[in-house]
Amino acid sequence: MKYTFDIVGVSPLLQFFNHQQQNEQKPPHQGVEYLGMYTCTLDTFLESVESVPAKWDWNLDQVVDTVIQFWLNNSDSISYWKVRLSNAGKDNLLVARLADINALQAEFESLLDKKW
């Protein structure tokens, strides 16, 4: 299985909490997780993904490798998000998405099929 990890933005804590609660009530897009962190460090990213593989029966070593590869290959993006998080203030979180590639594709396709 292939995984993807991306930083998707900075969010107020309560807004992120509400988003997570709404996602709990919907049929899940199995294999897509949004994670909120107060700091932008590799250690924080790795800690945030530790519980996810058990939930979806993912390979923890592959998930960790995906996060490490993101960290090594995206230094400009990481620097950008560190500044954005710092400027946003203490009541905000850095939001990252960890997903099985196929599940993420299905989520995007469902958004395209949605009748707005």
Secondary structure, DSSP 8 states (H G I E B T S, - for coil): --EEEEEEEEEEHHHHHHHHHHHHHS---TTEEEEEESS--HHHHHHHHTTHHHHHT--HHHHHHHHHHHHHH-HHHHHHHHHHHHHH-TTEEEEEEEEEHHHHHHHHHHHHHS--
